[in-house]
Amino acid sequence: MTVTRLLAAVVLAAGAGLGAAAPAAAEELTQEQFLAAIAQQGVQVGSDEDAVRIAQRMCEIAGDGSGAKLQKAVYYVRDHTKLSKDGVTTFAGIAARVYCPDVLPS
């Protein structure tokens, strides 16, 4: 399975239940949603601040969501965490769903 397909599959499974945030509190709610979602999936990445920083940087690397950029973004998560392959994919899927949904494949 390609990285893009795997990421898309995880996003559908792990991102369920993440609602849209009200504009005024979107950033804070987004962070809370992200942290709650990774905790619910049993993904632990150091501190909450580390998890948010890695997720946001992953989205910067993903850029327009092209295959190569998306792959580099997933590798960034792998290289900056001690997560298993499944953990990396779950984290990346949730991060993409919350912080950069525009990079997800249709």
N, C-alpha and C positions, 0 to 999 in steps of 0.2 A: 504494500500500500504506500502511495506517495505521501510525503510530508503534508502536502496541501489537503489530500483526502483524509488523512488521519486527523489533522487539525480540525477540519470541517466536521468530522464525525464526533470528535470530543466536544466541540462547541455546541452541537445540538444536544448532546447528553448532559454536559456539565453546565451549560448556560441556561438551562430551563429554570424558570422562576425568577429570573432577573428582570424586574420591571423597569419602566422608563422613569427617570428622575424628574422632579419639578425643576425648571430652569434655575431658580434662585439658589437652591441647595444641591444642584447637580453634582458638583465636584465632591462634596462631603459624602453625599449619598452614594455616589459611584464608588468611592473608596470603601465605604462600609459594605456595599454589595459585593465588591471584589473580595474583601477579606472574609466575609461570611461564606461566600461560595467556595473559596479554596479550603476554608476550615471544614465545611460540610463534606468536601471530597477527601479530606484527610491529607491535604497537601500542606507541608510545613516548610517555610523558607525563612529561617532566621527570625528577625523581627518583622512586625507589620510594615515598618518603614522600608526595610529591605525588599519585602515582597512588592510593595507599591512602586518603589524605584525600579526594580527589575522589570516589572510589567510595563511601566511607562517607557523605559528605554527600549524594550522589545518592540513596542509599537512604533517608536521613532525609526528603528532599524527596518521594520516591515515596510515602511514607506507607502507605496501605492498598492502593496499586496501582491506584486508579481511573484512568481514561483521562487526565483532565486532570492529575493529579498525576504520573503516569508520563511524560507529555509534558514537563512542567516539569522533571522529573529529567533527561531526555535533553537538554533545552535547557541545563541547568546544565553538563552535561559538555561540550556544544558550546562554551559561553561561557567555560569555564575551561581549555580545551585548544586546541591548534592542529591538531587532528585533522581529517581529511577526514570527509565524511558517513558513509562506510563505517567509518572508524576510530572515530567517535563511537558508532555503532550497535554495533560489535563490543565496544568498551570497556564500554558500558552493559549489553550483554547478559551479558558475563562478570561484571561487578560485581554485577548482579542475581542471577545464578546462585550466586555465592559468598557475597555479604554479605546479600542480602535475597530469597531465593527465594520467599518468601510473596507478593511483589508481582507475580510473573509470572502472566500469563493462563493459565488451564487449557487 
